[in-house]
Amino acid sequence: MKLNTLAACLVAALGLTLGAGGDGSLSLIGTAAAQAKVSPELGKHLTAVQGLLKGGKYKEALTKLRDAEGVANRSADENALIERMRFAGAQGAADPETMVRAYEALKNAGKLGGAENLQYMEAIAGTYSRNNANAQALNWAQRYLKEGGTSAAVKAIQTRSQFLSGDMGAVIKDTLAEIAAVEKAGQVPSRDKLNLLLAAAEKAKDSNAESVGVDKLLAYYPSKDVWAAALGRVAQKKGFSDRLVLDLFRLRLATGNMRGEPDYLEFATMAAQAGFPDEGMKALEAGFAAGVLGQGKEAARHQRMKEFLAKRVAEVKGASAAAIDAAKAVKSDGNALLPLGLAQAQRGDVKGGVALIEEGIAKGNLKRDDDGKLALGLAHFLGGDMAKAQAAWRGVKGTDGAGDIARMWIVHSRTAKK
């Protein structure tokens, strides 16, 4: 039952047909109080209260209930009717404390049970939540769930209250469990649920939970804007290494998230300077194909850069054999073989490029082991071997952005065309 409808339903249930009982009393017929006998004096007051409730005059209805409470010698059923009306009026007046008082009176009198009990608890939790009384809303939501309630609205109240109270650990734990349950049922977690996980993880500085949220957003909702947000998040992370900016550009191009002329030109320049002129040329050509480069006042400069890169491609290709021989001759480490192998894969010789990277990794003493795994994964990716690419990337564990980039490549490779 929706939280804002219980008061209206109570009014309808309590209103009841007033008729003479066999002993001269009035009989109130309704879902909530079937055949409850009410004295004529009390019935007069309750009818007036009901009219105020129907008219949305909730505070006036609560005040009018005092007249009903002044009637002496009331039965247990009559007291229950008063408390139900008190509850309805208090919900309409956004007065959760009075709702709790009415609820506890009914509960103690044995007048609530089963589904109806849960409906009342849900209404209390919802009213506290709308009043931004997060601690009380959380308390009632948890009581409701403990008693077997399954309302998604109450679960949302629990999560909202935990989040606004700053209990990010609880939000993360519960949200991860909900996501796992949805996936186990063969369904897709909602985007809102994944965004909640991300928000809580960022506030808690929980990198593991954040990684889960990013990966699942990219896997289930791989739109351009989701990729853009994920890539931006990585670049802004504390500790992100400048050496990985080129890797980030690679992902931007692969996922269609280049942000205009500066991105294409910077990517092309960085790639050429790092020994990957073929990659730089492809970035430049992508900019021309997108209509971003080769247009307007800067068209001549773009063309000159394209001509420069074409010369660099030829120069690097001509010098590659000697460079590879020199790198192989180094016995102390395999660092020089990594970029040479990746460059060879980018030129189209994936098999040869992979062999060079693997030789470099086998030599050992690398400046950073993650660099070798990133390069190996990218070389396999260029060759269309997604399984081997993913296996290489799964070995990347760096907290300087390398691990994030590797995970994003894994996600992208699952949907990329071979």
Stockholm file with secondary structure:
# STOCKHOLM 1.0

chainA/1-418         MKLNTLAACLVAALGLTLGAGGDGSLSLIGTAAAQAKVSPELGKHLTAVQGLLKGGKYKEALTKLRDAEGVANRSADENALIERMRFAGAQGAADPETMVRAYEALKNAGKLGGAENLQYMEAIAGTYSRNNANAQALNWAQRYLKEGGTSAAVKAIQTRSQFLSGDMGAVIKDTLAEIAAVEKAGQVPSRDKLNLLLAAAEKAKDSNAESVGVDKLLAYYPSKDVWAAALGRVAQKKGFSDRLVLDLFRLRLATGNMRGEPDYLEFATMAAQAGFPDEGMKALEAGFAAGVLGQGKEAARHQRMKEFLAKRVAEVKGASAAAIDAAKAVKSDGNALLPLGLAQAQRGDVKGGVALIEEGIAKGNLKRDDDGKLALGLAHFLGGDMAKAQAAWRGVKGTDGAGDIARMWIVHSRTAKK
#=GR chainA/1-418 SS CCGGGHHHHHHHHHHCEEEECTTSCEEEECSSSTTEEECHHHHHHHHHHHHHHHTTCHHHHHHHHHHHHTSSSCCHHHHHHHHHHHHHHHHHTTCHHHHHHHHHHHHHTTCCCHHHHHHHHHHHHHHHHHTTCHHHHHHHHHHHHHTTCCCHHHHHHHHHHHHHTTCHHHHHHHHHHHHHHHHHTTCCCCHHHHHHHHHHHHHHTCHHHHHHHHHHHHHHCCCHHHHHHHHHHHHHSTTCCGGGHHHHHHHHHHTTCCCSHHHHHHHHHHHHHTTCHHHHHHHHHHHHHTTSSSCGGGHHHHHHHHHHHHHHHHHHHHHHHHHHHHHHHCCSCCTTHHHHHHHHHHTTCHHHHHHHHHHHHHHCCCSCHHHHHHHHHHHHHHTTCHHHHHHHHTTCCCTTTHHHHHHHHHHHHHHSCC
#=GC SS_cons         CCGGGHHHHHHHHHHCEEEECTTSCEEEECSSSTTEEECHHHHHHHHHHHHHHHTTCHHHHHHHHHHHHTSSSCCHHHHHHHHHHHHHHHHHTTCHHHHHHHHHHHHHTTCCCHHHHHHHHHHHHHHHHHTTCHHHHHHHHHHHHHTTCCCHHHHHHHHHHHHHTTCHHHHHHHHHHHHHHHHHTTCCCCHHHHHHHHHHHHHHTCHHHHHHHHHHHHHHCCCHHHHHHHHHHHHHSTTCCGGGHHHHHHHHHHTTCCCSHHHHHHHHHHHHHTTCHHHHHHHHHHHHHTTSSSCGGGHHHHHHHHHHHHHHHHHHHHHHHHHHHHHHHCCSCCTTHHHHHHHHHHTTCHHHHHHHHHHHHHHCCCSCHHHHHHHHHHHHHHTTCHHHHHHHHTTCCCTTTHHHHHHHHHHHHHHSCC
//
